[in-house]
Structure formats: structure tokens, C-alpha cells
Amino acid sequence: MSQPSLNKDPRICLIFATRGRAEILKHVVAFVDLQTVRPDLIIVSCVTDEDVGDLAVQPGLVVLKGKPGLTAQRNHALNHVPDDVDVVIFLDDDFLMHGAWISEVLKALDRDPAIACVTGTVIADGIHGPGYSFEEGRTMVTRIGELPDGLVVTPTGGPYGCNMAFRASSIAGLRFDERLVLYGWQEDRDFGGQIWNRGGLVVRINTALGVHLGIKRGRVSGCKLGYSQVINPLYLVKKKTMPLRPALDHVVRNVASNIVRSVSPEPWIDRRGRLIGNLIGLWDFLRGRLTPERPETL
């Protein structure tokens, strides 16, 4: 599905959904100033004043307060994106962009009007370990140097939610599924699936680089996440925003990992809590219950 070409000077809105991480958010927002193409507007969607600290007085930044939950907070921000915006970017509050991240995304969107969503390439992801400090992430980004020679666009099943950009016209009327509560596990895949179902392309590019710090503060309990690891992919299959095979791969891989590593868990992951959540989710699924909102009460 082709979309209108971007304006010569596209208007860009950058959105952060955040809770309980004001200190790291302050550094990440400041890092945006290093972009060769800067956003016209930054929206921070949070829950309380404490979530943003003194960022609330920064020019060009809008703070929105609403109900908690990643999907709800992103939707609250989407509801306030001005009509004249051409590109909407979502970043995690602990993602550091290379200075050319936005400009490379714009190149990809300009190349093919069918591209609705662009996700970048994460060169280091702290989510798979204890996480990185801001200083460690900044050092890794500054060491990138020259970008890869030539833009390579690769279709993907879904964007990586820590860094994703959308042609605004392609997501008109779309919203994140608020049944995917708390951390929103697989909410990015669901949103990408909605775009695919409309006929838009979701792609990854090799030149929009960044580091995901994987800060552990503010994340949900192991049991709640473990439940979502099972139920959410299967729920998306029912919604037809995720094919069956990748959904089963997600479930099997996560459950197996939690079983094996619960014997000697990493200090930064509640493997046994996740495994308990996995088992509760499997039991619910066997009983015909696809209830992704249940982690709120676990």
C-alpha cells in the first residue's frame, strides 16, 4: 500500500513512554540533541510528575500524564500528535540513537512509499544481560564511527519497540492494544501486524544504529512477565497480527529458557517467577482463556 511521499522538510514527533526512570530519561532526551535531523516535537507520556523531573520545563517538549502501562501511555501520546506531523518515532526511555538515526530513517521512507514502519539496528542490547549504564551506552554509540556503506532495507515480521518510526499517514487510526498491559510484551509485533494487515511494509535498516541500555528499574515482576510470555503471542495469533509459527517459537523458547536457567538464575532476572507465570499462562490457555490483561492481578 503506497503512501504519500514525505514533505521536503518532514515534521517529526518523537515519543517516549516512561515511568519511574526520570534520571535516565533526562540523559536520553539530551542525547536527542545530537541528531543531524532533530524532531520538531518531543512528547513524554508518563504517570506522575516524578517520572519526568525537571524535563517538564524544557522547550519543545510536551509532558502528558495518564494511566500506567506501555500501550496506554503510547496511545495517550498518539492522541496528542498534531495533524501536520509526517513521521512518528517511538523510543524506549533507555535507547540511545546514533546521530544519523533519524536522517537514515527518513532516507528509507523516501526510498519506497510502501514502507510504513522502519526499525533500526541495535548494536548492543542490555536487555539480554545486566544492562548498560548511560555512560557505557554513550561510549558505544560514539565509537560507531562511519555508518555501513549503503542503505539495506530488509522486511521484518515486526519492529523492535525500543526504536521504531512510522509514516504518520500509515498509522492513522491505529492504536496499541491496551489489553497488553504493564510492559506490553509483544505490543510492537501487534502494532506492526496491524500495519501489515493494511498492506504497509515493516522493515529494518542497517544504518539507523543505536544502543538499548536495558535498564532494569521500572520493569514488571517475573511472574507477570512470564504470564505475558505465554499468553500474549497466542492472543496475537487469534487477532491475526502474528503468525502461529513465530508465536509458538516465542512461547517454547521462553518457557524452555526459564526452565533451564531457573536452576541457576542470573541475578538480574527472576527466572523462577517467570516460570511460575509461564505455567499459569499455559494453564489458562489450556482452559481456553486468552486474557493478556491478567498480569495486573497476579
N, C-alpha and C positions, 0 to 999 in steps of 0.2 A: 504494500500500500504506500504509494508515494505521498510525501508531504510537501507543503510549500518550501521553497528554498529559504535559507536563513537570510535575514537582512544583512546589509553590508556591515553594519555595526550592531550585532545582535544584543538584545538586552538579556542579562543573565541574572538569575536569582539562585543563591546558594543557601541551602537549608541544613541546619544542624538540629537534630532531636537529642536532647540531653537531660540527664538527671543525676544530681549528686556528684558532679565532676567539674566544678567551676574552675578549679586551678588549672587543670589540663586544657579545658576548653579555652581559657584565656590565651594560652600559648598557641593553640591550634588556629584560633581566629587571627591572631597576629601573624602567623605563618602565611595566611592567605595573601597578605600584602606583598609577598614576594612573587606573585603570579605575573607573568608578562601581560596577560589579559585578566583584568580584575572584574569581579562580579559587580553589577550595578546595585544589588541589594543583598544583604545577608539577613536571613530570618533564623532566630534561635527559638525553638519550640521547647518549653520546659514546663515545670510543675510549680516551683516556688521561686521566690526572689533569690534564695540561697544557691540555686542552680546556676546562676549567671554572674553573681558577684557584681563587680563594678562595670561589667560589659554593657549593662543596661543603658549607660550614658554615651556609648560610642556612636559617633555619627555614621549614618548609612547602615545601621544595624537595628532591626526590629525584634523586640522580645515579646513572645506570646506565651501566656500561661494557660494551662488547661489540664485535663485529666491525664494521669500517667499511663505509660505504655507506648512502646516504639511506634506501633501502627497508628494509634490515636494521635500521638504528637506529630507525626508526619502529615497526617490528614489535616490536622489543625493548621499546620503551616501551608499546605496546599490550598486551603480555603482562603488564604490571605495573599496568594501570589497575584500580583497585578496582571490585568488582562494584556498589557503590552509586552510581557516577558516572552522571549523566544526560546530560552533554554533554562531548564530547571535542574539543578545539581543537588544531590543528597550526599553528604559526607558524614561518616561517624565522627563523634567528637574527639576521637583519638587517631584520626587519619591525617598524615602529612603528605601534601602534594609536592611533587617536583614543580619547579617554577613554570614549566611549559604545559602543565596538566590541562588547564582549561583551553589553551590555544590548540593543543593536539586534538582534543575532543571536538572543537569547532571544525577542524580540518576534516575529521571523519564525517561529521554531519553534513558538511558542504559537499563531500565527495559523492554521496549517494542519498537522494531524497527518501529512499525507502527505509533508511536507518532511523529508528525511533529511539533507541537506547544505546548508549555507549558506556561500557565499564572498562576501567583501566587495568594495568598490570601491577600487582603487588609484589615488590621485590623482597620484602621481608614482612612476615605476619606474626606478630606476637601472640595471636590467639592460639597458636599451636604450642606455646611454651609459657614461661612465667610472665611474658610481656616485656616491653621495652620502655625505658624512661623517655621523656621528651628529648633529652639531650642525646641519647643513643639514636633515636629516630632521626633527629635533625642531622646528626653526623652522617648517617647512612644516605639520607637524601642529598646532602651536599657533595657526597663522594660519587654520585651517579655520573657526573661529567656529561659527555656527549650522549645524546639520545641515539637509539638504534637507527641505523641507516635505512630509511624508507618506512612509511606507514603501512602496517599489515593489519587488515581487518578480518576478524575471524568470528563467524556466527557462533553463538553460545546459547545454551538452554536457558540461561537466566543471568542477570547481572549479579555482581558481588556487592551487597548492600553497603559496605563501608565506603565505596566510591562508585557512584553511578550518575550519569547525566541523561536527560531526556529532552527530546524536542517537545516543546510545550504543546504544540498542536496535536501531537500523537497521544498525549495522555489526558486530553480534555475529557472531563467527566469521570476519569478513573480515580479510584481511591484504594489505599491499602486496606486489607481485610482486618477489621478490628476484633474479629474472633481469635486472631492470632495475637494473644495477649502478652503482656510483660515484654520480654526481649524480642518477641515476634518471630521466632525461629522459622526460616524459610519464607518470610514475608517478601523478600526480594525476588525469590523464584516465582511466587504467586503473582506479583506485580508484573514481572516480565512475561509470565504466561498470559496475562490479560492482554498485553501488547501483541504477543504472537497471535492470539486468537482474533485480533483485529487486523492481522496481516502486516504488522510492522516488524522490522528486523531488530533483533537484540544482538549486539556484537561486543567483542573485546578487542582492544587495540594494544599494540606493543609499545607505543610511545607515550602514553599517559601513565607515568610511573609514580609510585608512592609507597609509603611505609605505613602499615597498620600497627599501631603500638600494642593493641590488645590489652589495654589497661583492665585489670580485674575488678577494681572498685565499681560498685553500682550494678553488678550483674546479679542475675537471679540465682536462687538456691539450686543445688544439684538435682533434687527431686523434681522440682518444677521444670527444669530444663530437660531432664531425662524423659519426662512425660511428653513434652513437645517434640523431642527427637523421634518418637514413635508416631504420635497421633497426627502431627502437622503435615508430614509428607503424604500420609494416607488420606487425609482430609482434602489436600490439594488434588489428588487423583480424582476424587469424587467431584471436585469443582471443575475438572478438566483444565487445570492450569499447570499440571505436572504429569508427565507420562508415568505409567506404572513402573517400568523397569528402574529408572533413576530413583523413584520413591522407595522401592524395595531395597535398592542398593544403599540408600541413606540409612534406612532403618536397620538393616542387617549389619552394616559396617559400624554404626554407633553402638548397637547392643553388644556386638562381639568385642569391640574395644573396651567397653565398660566392664564386661565380664572378665576379660584377661587382666586389665590393669587395676581392677578393684582389689586384687591380691596384694599389690604393692603400688598404691596410687601416687601420682605426682602430688607434691604439697600444694599446688595451686589449683587442683581440680578435685571436686567432691565426687569421685568415681562411684563410691557406694551409694551416695544419694542419687546420682544419675541412674544407676542400675535399678534402684527401687522405683524411680519414676518410669523407667523403661517397662518394668514388669506391670505396673499399674496401667500404663498405656496399652500394653498388649492385652491385658485382661479386658479393658474397656472395648478394644477393637473386636475381640472375640465375642463380646456381648452385643456387638453392633452399635457401639457408642463412639461416634467421631465428634468429640467435644473438645476442640482446641482451647476453649476458654477455661477449662477445669483447673489449670495450674494456679489460677487466682485463689482457689480454695484449698489447695494441697498444703 
